[in-house]
């Protein structure tokens, strides 16, 4: 009897744990307003302020970003200039393509392969692998990246970083359109 109770308890714990791992769905945001039109929001100059937190929630790095964004038809360029709290600087240039049905693809020099994204309602969901330099080594980490348009000028961004399915930390950003 004790063995069955222990087995049942373990099975319930596993199911609860797996249920907690379920990710949100872009379709949950279909009716949310204001509607995010990526080509409109990421057009012109934006300022962003962000932090990287480790697994415990400790802020590891703070940064600002100036983004200069342009579109020609369905092709967009997001030219990002990062400045970190330690004074280091970084550049990333995203090349985006608008696909059918609210889908987008993106490429950048430090992105492995092609980023895949989808926009519905006020949200944008991206998945991609980034080559991340850390202390003289480069690691390929996966990003599960969610952006939420709050007003026509403000967007919030929360990205979870992981490696081999293990959560490493989060990046949180606030974008403001000039």
C-alpha positions in Angstrom: 0.0 0.0 0.0 2.8 2.4 0.9 4.5 1.6 -2.4 1.4 2.5 -4.4 0.9 5.7 -2.4 4.5 6.6 -3.0 4.2 5.8 -6.8 0.9 7.8 -7.1 2.5 10.8 -5.3 5.5 10.7 -7.6 3.3 10.5 -10.7 1.3 13.5 -9.5 4.5 15.5 -8.8 5.8 14.7 -12.2 2.6 15.7 -13.9 2.5 19.0 -11.9 6.1 19.7 -12.8 5.5 19.0 -16.5 2.4 21.1 -16.5 4.4 24.0 -15.0 6.8 23.7 -18.0 4.1 24.3 -20.6 4.8 27.4 -22.5 2.3 30.2 -23.3 0.8 30.4 -26.8 0.8 33.3 -29.2 -2.9 32.6 -29.8 -3.7 33.8 -26.3 -2.9 37.4 -27.4 -5.1 37.5 -30.5 -7.6 40.0 -29.1 -5.1 42.1 -27.2 -4.7 45.8 -28.0 -3.0 47.8 -29.2 -2.3 45.5 -32.1 1.5 45.2 -32.8 2.3 46.1 -36.4 6.0 45.2 -36.4 6.8 47.2 -39.5 5.3 50.3 -37.8 6.7 49.9 -34.3 10.2 49.0 -35.4 10.5 51.9 -37.8 12.6 54.9 -36.8 14.7 55.2 -33.6 14.0 53.4 -30.4 15.7 53.4 -27.0 15.8 50.3 -24.8 16.8 49.7 -21.2 17.5 46.2 -20.0 18.9 43.8 -17.4 20.1 40.2 -17.6 19.3 38.2 -14.5 20.7 34.8 -13.6 18.6 31.8 -12.4 18.3 33.2 -8.9 17.0 36.6 -10.2 20.2 38.5 -9.4 21.0 41.2 -11.9 24.2 40.3 -13.6 24.3 43.0 -16.3 22.5 46.2 -17.1 22.5 47.8 -20.5 21.0 50.4 -22.9 20.3 50.0 -26.6 19.8 52.5 -29.3 18.0 50.9 -32.3 17.7 52.5 -35.7 15.1 50.6 -37.7 14.1 50.8 -41.3 11.9 48.8 -43.7 11.7 48.4 -47.4 8.6 46.4 -48.3 8.7 43.1 -46.3 12.5 43.5 -45.4 13.5 45.2 -42.2 16.8 46.2 -40.6 17.2 46.7 -36.9 20.6 48.2 -36.2 21.2 47.8 -32.4 24.0 49.6 -30.5 24.4 48.2 -26.9 26.2 49.9 -24.1 26.7 47.8 -21.0 27.0 49.1 -17.4 30.7 48.0 -17.4 31.3 50.3 -20.4 31.6 47.6 -23.0 29.8 48.1 -26.3 28.2 45.7 -28.8 26.6 45.9 -32.2 23.9 43.6 -33.6 22.1 44.1 -36.9 18.9 42.1 -37.4 17.7 41.5 -40.9 14.0 40.7 -40.7 11.6 39.3 -43.3 7.8 39.5 -43.0 6.3 36.2 -44.0 2.6 35.2 -44.4 0.1 35.0 -41.5 2.0 37.2 -39.0 5.2 35.2 -39.2 8.7 36.7 -39.3 12.2 35.4 -39.8 15.3 37.1 -38.6 19.1 36.8 -39.1 22.0 38.5 -37.4 25.7 37.7 -37.4 25.6 36.2 -33.9 22.3 34.3 -34.4 22.8 30.6 -35.3 20.6 29.7 -38.2 17.3 31.7 -38.6 15.2 33.2 -35.8 11.5 32.3 -36.1 8.8 34.6 -34.9 5.1 35.1 -34.9 3.0 38.2 -34.1 -0.7 38.2 -33.0 -2.6 40.9 -31.2 -0.2 42.9 -29.1 2.5 40.2 -28.8 5.5 38.9 -30.7 7.1 35.5 -29.9 10.6 34.7 -31.2 12.7 31.6 -30.9 16.4 31.6 -31.8 19.9 30.5 -30.9 22.5 33.1 -30.1 26.3 32.7 -30.0 27.1 34.3 -26.6 30.6 35.2 -25.6 31.3 34.7 -21.9 34.8 35.0 -20.3 36.7 34.2 -23.5 34.4 31.3 -24.6 31.4 31.3 -26.9 28.3 29.4 -26.0 25.2 28.7 -28.1 22.2 29.5 -26.0 18.5 29.3 -26.9 16.2 32.3 -26.5 12.4 32.1 -25.9 11.6 35.8 -26.5 8.3 37.5 -25.9 7.5 41.1 -26.7 4.3 43.0 -25.7 3.2 46.3 -27.1 1.8 48.4 -24.2 1.2 51.7 -26.1 2.1 53.0 -29.5 5.4 54.1 -27.9 6.2 51.5 -25.3 7.0 47.7 -25.6 8.1 45.3 -22.9 10.3 42.3 -23.7 11.1 39.2 -21.6 13.4 36.5 -22.9 14.3 33.3 -21.2 17.8 31.9 -22.0 18.5 28.2 -21.8 21.1 25.6 -22.7 20.3 21.9 -23.1 16.9 22.8 -21.7 18.3 24.3 -18.5 17.2 27.8 -17.8 20.2 30.1 -17.4 18.4 33.4 -16.8 16.3 36.1 -18.3 16.7 39.3 -20.3 14.1 42.0 -19.5 13.8 45.1 -21.7 11.7 48.2 -22.1 11.6 49.8 -25.5 10.5 53.4 -26.1 9.9 54.7 -29.5 11.1 58.3 -30.1 
